[in-house]
Amino acid sequence: MLYEVNAEDLSSNSLFLPESTAESFGIENKQTVTLSFGKRKKPVTIHTLHSNHDSKILVSKNVRSELLIDTDVKYEMVYSNNELMLGPIIGLLLAKSDVRLQKYMQHYLIYTMLYEQINGILFVFCEQQIDFTNEKITGYVFDPSTPENWRKAELPFPKAVFRRVELSQKTLTELSEKIGAGFFNAQYFDKWQFWNWLSPYEELRKHLAETTNKVTLTNLNLFIDKYNGVYLKPKNGSRGKGIYYIEKHKNQYVILENYQDNIRQLSSEQMITFLSKHSYYLLQQPIHLHTFEERKVDYRVILQKDGTGHWQCTGIIARFGNTNAISSNFKANGFAMEGTLALMTQFGYDELTAFKKYQEIISICRKMACTVDEIAGGYADLGIDIGIDKDGKVWVIEMNKRPDHDFPLFIKDRKMYYSVKSNPVLFAKYIAMGN
């Protein structure tokens, strides 16, 4: 049920509830409860009302003012452990500056598609609008009754924040402290942290390429001796940029750079100099993925939590790379395809075999996501890149903590696209209402 809130000239710290609502919660007349709105809380005295309007509640003006209750929005209510929660309040942290935020306001409407299932306050905000001193945020509340669909409002810190932007370390630390577990996808991590977190688990390690952050000639040679080649990758690289593949022929190192036609040959001395310029890179075991018509192929697994609070696979999209690339970034003269169809195309699987492989991929990715959750805190939106080698073994290449939500559009799947945008918001409601 949705409740309309009105602020009236009542005695301080008062909340008037319809009698039927109070009874359904087991709240008695004159009982003191804690009213919570976002991260703000205040003790209030309940007064029961004999009313024909079971969806209206009244609060004293000081309560509205201190909790920053927006009275233009209808809310759900939850009662537990003597706390009456009004909500949800969900914040989407989508930009660093107000200028940039306002520039894309119409684009953000995609997050409001399922507002009828969310209710309460769904607002967008930027780093610049966070006021830690007064513990409030000036954001833009979704309001379909306004011409622009958004209106500016002062709000308390919400119980759920979905992060989609880089933040200063100071803001990140303070926001994590204020919001707690409801600040999801809060911590970003690189390829080295990912390896460090998951490699101790034998069941997961067998699906990971061996990796080291000690970029030395000795380690380079060890990898080449063991795997007949090695990748040199940036820790935070994306879209295949800055990746080198290195082999050794006789006394010369042969270097191929992704998307570049030239092949370099270096002596040991020259290689030492070359590696010194890439000391913040990683050395990684090359995975010999099964190709299709000379194209490297990998799969983007879209793993998200939704309104159930559990990891779900929103979809899998295969990326068929450029024929001369050493990675499978399909945007460089490649193409994309839905996961099941791609498995049938790439491997010649029948429908049942493709389905089983699809489920195996999801199972591996879900285990990794759950482990990262346990180690580093709450995540709800991940893009996991996997590859399949010539023996059919699944390898997890990378886990993206701020994945590109537009991937489904590359295969013209708008239904999947809408789900990708909606699921984190549904999960945010799950968190914000105390689940």
N, C-alpha and C positions, 0 to 999 in steps of 0.2 A: 504493500500500500504506500502511496505517496502522500506526503504531508506538506501543507502550506504553512509557512511560519510568519507570524505577524508580531512586530515589536510594539508593545503598548505601555502606557503610563501605569505600571503595576508596581507593587512593593518590590524592592531590590531582590535580586537572586530568586525570582519566581518563574515557574514554568507551569502553564495551565494545559493539561492534557484532557482530551475527551475521555469520559468515564469508561467507555468500551475499550479504548486503547490501553488505559492504565490497567484495567482488569486482565486484558490479554497478556500483558507483560508481568502481571503479578505485583504491580506497584500500588501502594496504598496512599490515600489522601494524607497530605502533610509529611509524607516521607521525603527525606533528603537523599538525593542521588547525585552522581557526578555526570554532568552533561559534557560530552566531548564533541568537538567540531574540528576536524583535522587533528593537528597535534596540540590544540588548546583544550584545556579542561577547566570546569568550574562547578563547585557544589551549588545545587539549586534545590529549592523546596517545591515539591510537586503539589499542585492543586487540581483536583479532578473537576471536570466540567460536564454538566448534563446538557448535551448539545445535539442538535440535528446535523451538525457539520463534523462528522467523525474524522475528517481529513485536515482539520485546522488546529494548530497549536499556537499558544500565545507565550511570548517571553517578555520579561521586563527589559526596558531599553538598555540598562547597564549590562545585561547578559549579552544582548545582541552586539553591543559595542565592544565588550571585552573579548568575545569569541570571534568577532568579525563575521557574524552570520549574514550571508547574502539572502535577503528576504524576497528576492525576485525569482528564486529557484525553488522547485519542489524536491523534497528529500525522502529517502527511506529512513527508517529507524530500526536500530537493533538494541536489545537490552540484555546485558549479561554482567554478572558480578557487581551489581549495583551501579553500573555505568550505562547511561543512555547515550547511544551514539547516533548522531545526525550526519547523514552523508549519502553517498561517498563524496570525497574531495580528491580529485585525481589531477596531478600536474604533469604536463609534458614539457620537458626541458629541451627546447629545439633550436636555440641560437645563443650566441654570446652577447649580442647587442640588440637593443630595441629596434634599431633601424633595420637590421637584417630580419628580425622577427616579423615586423610589420610588412616587409616586402613580400613575404610568402604566406600571409594569412589565409588567402583563399586556397592555397595548396593544402593547408592543415585541416581543411574541412573533411578530408578523407578519413581522419581519425574519429570523426563524430558519427560515422554511418550507423552505428548501432546504439546511438544515444538512448533510444527507448529501453534498451536493456541495462543501461548504465545509470541514468537518472543523476540527481545531485549536480555537483559541479565538475565539469571537465574544462580545464583551462590550459592555455599554452603560456610559456614564459621563457625569459632568457636569463643568462647569468647576471646581467646588469641590473635586473629587477629584484634581486634577492636582498632583503634587508635583515642581516643577521642580528643586528643590535636590537631591533624591535620585533624580531621573529615573525616577519610577515613578507609576503611577496605581492608585488603589483603585477598582475597578469591580465590575460584576456580570456574572459569566460565565454564559452559557447552559449549563445542565446539566439535561437532561431526567430525570436520575435523582433529582433533588431535588423535594420536594412543590410548591415554587413555581416550578420551572424555572430559577431563578436562584440563584446563590450569590456571596457577596462574596469578592473575592480581590485580592491585591496583584500587579500586573503591570508588566512593563517597558513603556516607550513602544512602541507597535506600529509596524509598517511601513506600515500603512494606517489612516487615520482619515477617516470620513465625517461631515462637519459638518452639523447641522440646527438650529443655535441661534445666537442673537446672542452675541458674546463681547466682553469688554473688549479694548481695543487691545493692552494688555500681554500678555494671554494669547494673543491671536491671533499677535502677533509671535514670542513665545517658542515657541509650538507649531509655527509654520511653520519656525522654525530647527531644532527638534528632529526633526520628522518629514520635512521636505523635500517632495519631489514626491508622497509618499504621502498628504499632507494635502490631499484634494481637495474641491472646492467651498469652498475656504478663504477666498477673497477675495470679499466682496460688492461690488456696484457699483450705481450709480444710472443713471437714464435719460441723464444728461449724459455720464457716462463711456462708456456704451454707444455713444452717437453719436460721441464723440471717437475711440474705438477703431476703429470700422468705417467712418465716413464717408470717410476717405482712400482707401478701395478702391473704385474706380469701379464695379466689377461688383456690389458690395454696396450702395453708396450709392444706386443707382437703386431699391432696395427699401426705403429708409428715408425717413421724413418729415423734411424739413429742420427743424433744431432750433437754438435759441440759448439761452444762459443769461444773456444781457444783456437783462433785462426793463425796457425803456425805452419811452417813448411813440414814439420814432423807429422802433425795431424793430417795435413793434406795428403802426404804420402801414405799414411796409414789407411785413410779412406780409399785412396786409389788402389792400393794393394788389395784391400778387402772387397771393394765393389766395382773395380775397373773404371772408376770415375767418381766425381764428387760435384755436388752443387754448392755454390757460394751464394748465399741469399742474405738480403737485408733483414734485420730482425722485425722491422715493421713494414716491410714492403707490401704492395698490393698490385693487383692486375698484371703480375708478371714482370714488373719493372725492376731493373737492376739485378737480374738473376744471371749468374754465369755457370756454365757447365765446363768442367776441367777434366781432361784426360792426360795421360803421359805416353809419349811415343819416343822410345829410346831415351835420350837425355833431354828431350824438349817437352815442355808443358803446352798443351793445346787448349786455348780458351775460346769458347763460343759464348757470345752475349745474346740474350734473348732479343728478338726482333732486329738484330743487326746481322748483316751479311758477311762482314769481315771476320776472319779467323786469325787469332794471334798465336804466335809461338814464342815462348819465353824460356830462357835458361833458368837454372836454379837460383842464381843471384838476382836475376830480373824478377822471378816469382816472389822472392822474399820482399823485394821492394813493393811489388804489386799487392801482396797480402797486407803489408804494413799500412797501406792506404785503405784497406777494408777490414780493419781490426774490430769494428763494431758489427761485422757481419756474422753469419753462422756457416759452418760446414755441415752439409747434410747428405746422408745416403741417397743416391739416386734410385728412384723407383721406376722400374721399367713397365710402364702402364701399357695395357692392351690398346693398340691404336686402331683407328678406322680410316681406311683410305689415306694412310700416312699422317693422319691428324691425331694429336694427343687429345685424350678425352678425360675429363673429370666431371664429377657430379656435385652440385650444390644442394646440400640437405638443409632445408629450412625447418629448424627445430624451435618451437615456441611453446611457452606456457599460455594457457587460455583461462577461461572462467572456471575451469575445474581445479586449477592450481597445479596441474601436472604437465610434463613435457609431452607435446604432440608434434607429429610431423605434418607440417602444413603442405609440404610438397617437395619433390626432388626434380631438379632441372639439370640436364646434362649439357656440358659445354664442349663442343668440338672445335679445337683450336686451329690456328693458322698452320698450314702444311710445313712451314719452315721454322716454326717456333719450338723452343725447348720447354715451354709451359703451355697449358691449355686455355689461356685467356681468349675466349671466343670473340671478344669485341674487335680483335685485330684480324679481320677477314675470316672469322669462323662463323659458327652458327649454334643455336641452342635447340634443345628438344626435351619434351616431357620425359621424366625418368624411366618409367616402365617401357615406353616405346623405344627409348634410347638403348636400354638393355637388350631388347629384342633385335634392334638394328645393329648394334655394335657386336654382339656375341652370337646372334642367330638363335637366341633362346626362344622356346615356346612361351605361351602366356603364363603357364603355371611356374616354370623355372624362373621367369623374370619376376613374378610376384614373390617367390621365395627369396631371391637375391635382394629385392627391394626391402623386404622385411628384415633380412640380415643386416643390411646397411643401417636401417633405422635403429635396430637393437644396439649395434656397436656405438652409434652416435649418441644415443640416449644414455648409455653407461658412462660415456666420456663427459657428457653435459652434467650428469648427476654428480660425478666426481669433482668437476670444476666448481660446481655449486657448493659442495661440502668444504672445499679447500679455500676458495676465494670469496665466498659470499653469494648473494642472490643474483641469478641471471634469469631472463625470461625470453630472450630473443637472440638466437645464434644462427649464423650461417656456417655450416661445417662442410669443408671441401674434402671429398674423398676420391680415390682413384682405385681402379681394379687392374691387377697385373695379369700377365699372360696365363697364370695358373688359376685365375678367378679369386685371388685373395684380395680382400678389401683393405686399403690403406687410408688412414686419415691424414690428410696433408696439412690442413690448417683449420683453426676455429676462429671465425670472425665475430667480434663482440659488438660491432656496429654494422651489421650486414646491409647490403644494398636491397631495399625493399622493392625495387622495380624489376627484379629478375623475372617474375611471372609474366611481365609485359613483353619480354623477349620471345615468349612462346604464345603470346596473345591469349593468355589465360587470366581474364579479369576476375573470375571467381576466386582463384588462388590469390591474386593481388589484394582483393578486398579482405580476405582472411588474414593475410600477412599484416595488413595495417590494423585490423581490428583486434587480433588476439592479444597483443600486449596491453591494450586498453581494458579488455575483459579481465585479464589477469590483475591489472591494477585495481579494478573494482573488487575482485576477490580479496586482495590484500587490504584495501582501504576499509572494507566492512568487517575486518577483524578475523578473517579466516586464517 
